[in-house]
């Protein structure tokens, strides 16, 4: 649970940075990196089950 707390705080910091410095390009970059990270973690947890099917 602490991980999600820190992740939320980090995303909040990125949002404040983007608003303060008018760096709107950073928001899609951060979202894309989060999506890729989630897909990598999900792929690692599913992989052992796929190998047992074959």
For each residue, the residues with C-beta under 8 A, 3 or more apart:
1: 4 5
2: 5 6
3: 6 7
4: 1 7 8
5: 1 2 8 9
6: 2 3 9 10
7: 3 4 10 11
8: 4 5 11 12
9: 5 6 12 13
10: 6 7 13 14
11: 7 8 14 15 30
12: 8 9 15 16
13: 9 10 16 17
14: 10 11 17 18 26 27 30
15: 11 12 18 19 27
16: 12 13 19 20
17: 13 14 20 21 23 26
18: 14 15 21 22 23 24 26 27
19: 15 16 22
20: 16 17
21: 17 18
22: 18 19
23: 17 18 26
24: 18 27
25: 28 29
26: 14 17 18 23 29 30
27: 14 15 18 24 30 31
28: 25 31 32
29: 25 26 32 33
30: 11 14 26 27 33 34
31: 27 28 34 35
32: 28 29 35 36
33: 29 30 36 37
34: 30 31 37 38
35: 31 32 38 39
36: 32 33 39 40
37: 33 34 40 41
38: 34 35 41 42
39: 35 36 42 43
40: 36 37 43 44
41: 37 38 44 45
42: 38 39 45 46
43: 39 40 46 47
44: 40 41 47
45: 41 42 48
46: 42 43 49 50
47: 43 44 50 51
48: 45 51 52
49: 46 52 53
50: 46 47 53 54
51: 47 48 54
52: 48 49
53: 49 50
54: 50 51
